[in-house]
Amino acid sequence: MNKPQIIPALIPKDFYELEDKVAQVAGHAKVVHIDMCDGILTRSTSWPQDGDKIFEQILIGERGLPEWEDVDYEVHLMTAHPENYIFDWIMGGACRVVVQIESFFPGFKGEFNDAGKERLEKMLLKLKTDHGYDANNDDGFYQVGISVGIDTSLEIIKPLIEKFNFIQLMTIASIGSQGVPFDERAYERIKELRALTPKEISVDGGVNETNALKLYTAGADRLVIGSAIFNNDVPSEKVDSLNSIFEV
């Protein structure tokens, strides 16, 4: 059987925690997912914050992200203004960047207003004109996706799907922290989204060995997994164990 991709996820408090945790899964996972939290869209904050010296060194090429020769990076911008950070992460070496769709609509109440749509379109235009972004390119230098909260209707994101390379479904109620319980509504939401698009679907939040196969069967292509991997003495063994679920 085909296998979903297992993506270890972390919310690093600083570069050194990122360095340590990536080293624990390098060689076992091809992609690592970083959650960047700004303390506005989320309660928590994480690396990097504005003015971080190490991130500035990464941006000017003085150093690279940990294990960059063997690990690709996906960054989930859980920030109130992802348009302020997405271009830095692309220049810093991220192969995939995910923006939280609700962040474009402060006080989001289930509808996308014109001001938020304008912000989103402005970001996409800059990606296209300044960074060669192509929403239909599956093997380009980088990809951009949208992440959708568990309570956001998939019907209202239909017009946006073709503007992005992939869609990420949050499968927990509260974003920005690990260990939050899995939301059982996820399975039907994956099926609903799969009926709308053939594009790649990621799921993020509360994923573990108990629900991984069912999520894949529902239509998920990528499983973003945090605490189920890193709350173990040997995270690399947990990555291997999760991959083994899908071996014939």
Residue pairs with C-beta under 8 A, 6 or more apart in sequence:
1 246
1 248
2 246
3 243
3 246
3 247
4 212
4 215
4 216
4 220
4 221
4 222
4 223
4 246
5 30
5 31
5 221
5 222
5 223
6 29
6 223
6 225
6 239
6 242
6 243
7 29
7 31
7 32
7 33
7 74
7 202
7 222
7 223
7 224
7 225
8 21
8 25
8 29
8 32
8 33
8 225
8 226
8 229
8 230
8 235
8 239
9 32
9 33
9 34
9 35
9 76
9 178
9 204
9 224
9 225
9 226
9 229
10 17
10 18
10 21
10 22
10 32
10 33
10 34
10 35
10 226
10 230
11 34
11 35
11 37
11 44
11 46
11 176
11 177
11 178
11 226
12 18
12 21
12 34
12 46
12 47
13 46
13 47
14 47
15 47
15 48
15 52
15 54
15 55
17 47
18 34
18 47
18 65
18 66
19 66
21 230
21 235
22 32
22 65
22 66
22 67
22 71
23 66
23 67
24 230
24 234
24 235
24 236
25 32
25 71
25 229
25 235
25 236
25 239
26 66
26 67
26 70
26 71
27 70
27 236
28 236
28 239
28 240
29 71
29 239
30 71
30 72
31 71
31 72
31 73
31 74
31 95
31 96
32 71
32 72
32 73
32 74
33 74
33 75
33 76
33 204
33 224
34 46
34 73
34 74
34 75
34 76
35 46
35 76
35 78
35 176
36 46
36 47
36 48
36 75
36 76
36 77
36 78
36 79
36 85
36 89
37 44
37 45
37 46
37 78
37 79
37 176
38 45
38 49
38 78
38 79
38 80
39 45
40 79
40 80
41 78
41 79
41 80
41 100
41 102
41 103
41 175
41 176
42 78
42 175
42 176
42 177
43 176
43 177
44 176
44 177
47 55
48 54
48 55
54 63
55 88
55 92
57 63
58 64
58 65
58 92
58 93
59 88
59 91
59 92
64 93
65 71
65 73
65 92
65 93
68 93
72 95
72 96
73 93
73 94
73 95
73 96
74 94
74 95
74 96
74 97
74 98
75 89
75 94
75 96
75 97
75 98
76 98
76 100
76 147
76 168
76 204
77 85
77 86
77 89
77 97
77 98
77 99
77 100
77 103
78 100
78 103
78 175
78 176
79 85
79 100
79 103
80 103
80 106
81 103
82 99
82 100
82 103
82 104
82 123
83 119
83 122
83 123
83 126
86 97
86 99
86 123
86 127
86 144
87 126
87 127
87 130
87 131
89 97
90 97
90 131
90 142
94 142
95 141
95 142
95 143
96 142
96 143
96 144
96 145
96 165
96 166
97 142
97 143
97 144
97 145
98 144
98 145
98 146
98 147
98 168
98 202
99 123
99 144
99 145
99 146
99 147
100 146
100 147
100 149
100 175
101 120
101 146
101 147
101 148
101 149
101 152
101 157
101 160
102 108
102 148
102 149
102 152
104 112
104 116
104 117
104 119
104 120
105 111
105 112
105 113
105 116
106 116
108 152
110 152
110 153
110 156
111 156
112 156
120 160
124 133
124 163
127 133
127 144
128 134
131 142
132 140
132 141
133 142
133 144
134 140
135 144
135 162
135 163
135 164
135 165
136 162
136 165
137 143
137 165
138 165
143 165
143 166
144 164
144 165
145 164
145 165
145 166
145 167
145 168
145 200
145 202
146 157
146 160
146 164
146 167
146 168
147 167
147 168
147 169
147 170
147 204
148 154
148 157
148 167
148 168
148 169
148 170
149 170
149 175
150 169
150 170
150 171
150 172
150 173
150 183
150 185
150 186
150 189
150 205
151 173
154 189
154 192
154 193
154 196
157 167
158 196
161 167
161 196
161 197
161 199
164 199
165 199
165 200
166 199
166 200
166 201
166 202
166 222
167 193
167 197
167 199
167 200
167 201
167 202
168 201
168 202
168 203
168 204
168 224
169 186
169 189
169 190
169 193
169 201
169 202
169 203
169 204
169 220
170 204
170 205
171 182
171 183
171 186
171 203
171 204
171 205
171 206
171 207
171 215
172 180
172 181
172 182
172 183
172 204
172 205
172 206
173 180
173 181
173 183
174 180
175 205
178 226
178 227
178 230
179 226
179 227
179 231
180 205
180 206
181 206
182 205
182 206
182 207
182 208
182 211
183 205
183 206
186 203
186 215
186 218
187 214
187 215
187 218
188 218
190 201
190 203
190 215
190 218
190 219
190 220
191 218
191 219
193 201
193 219
194 201
194 218
194 219
200 221
200 222
201 219
201 220
201 221
201 222
202 220
202 221
202 222
202 223
202 224
203 215
203 220
203 222
203 223
203 224
204 224
205 224
207 215
207 223
207 224
207 225
207 228
208 225
208 228
209 228
209 241
209 242
209 245
212 223
212 225
212 242
212 245
213 245
213 246
215 223
216 223
216 246
223 242
225 242
228 238
228 242
229 235
229 238
229 239
229 242
232 238
